[in-house]
Amino acid sequence: MSPLLDQLLTTPMGWLAIAVTVLSIALTVAIHLFLRRKIRESEAAAREGNEPPR
């Protein structure tokens, strides 16, 4: 096994690095999807002419 994989998979710090990486990617995707949905809702409301007051 390569030294990099050995450090990542056999030490607690390696597992922490993997977890933080996965969490940050998941959070980025979740924020992107949330904002995209909100923008779509806002554009649909503007097209219908009943945009909620801000």
C-alpha positions in Angstrom: 0.0 0.0 0.0 1.3 3.5 -0.8 2.4 5.6 2.2 -0.3 8.1 1.6 -3.1 5.5 1.7 -1.4 3.9 4.7 -1.6 7.2 6.6 -5.1 8.0 5.5 -6.6 4.6 6.3 -4.7 3.5 9.4 -4.5 6.6 11.6 -7.3 8.6 13.3 -6.0 11.8 11.7 -6.4 10.2 8.3 -10.0 9.2 9.0 -10.7 12.7 10.4 -9.3 14.2 7.1 -11.6 11.9 5.1 -14.6 12.8 7.2 -14.0 16.5 7.0 -13.5 16.3 3.2 -16.8 14.3 2.7 -18.7 16.7 5.0 -17.5 19.8 3.2 -18.4 18.4 -0.2 -21.9 17.4 1.1 -22.4 20.8 2.7 -21.4 22.5 -0.6 -23.8 20.4 -2.6 -26.7 20.9 -0.1 -26.2 24.7 -0.1 -26.1 24.7 -3.9 -29.3 22.7 -4.2 -31.1 24.8 -1.6 -30.1 28.1 -3.3 -31.1 26.8 -6.7 -34.5 25.8 -5.4 -35.1 29.2 -3.8 -34.0 31.0 -7.0 -36.4 28.9 -9.0 -39.3 29.6 -6.6 -38.5 33.3 -6.6 -38.4 33.4 -10.4 -41.7 31.5 -10.7 -43.4 33.9 -8.2 -42.0 36.9 -10.2 -43.4 35.4 -13.4 -46.8 35.0 -11.8 -46.7 38.5 -10.5 -47.3 37.6 -6.9 -43.8 38.0 -5.5 -44.0 38.0 -1.7 -42.9 41.2 0.1 -39.3 41.3 1.3 
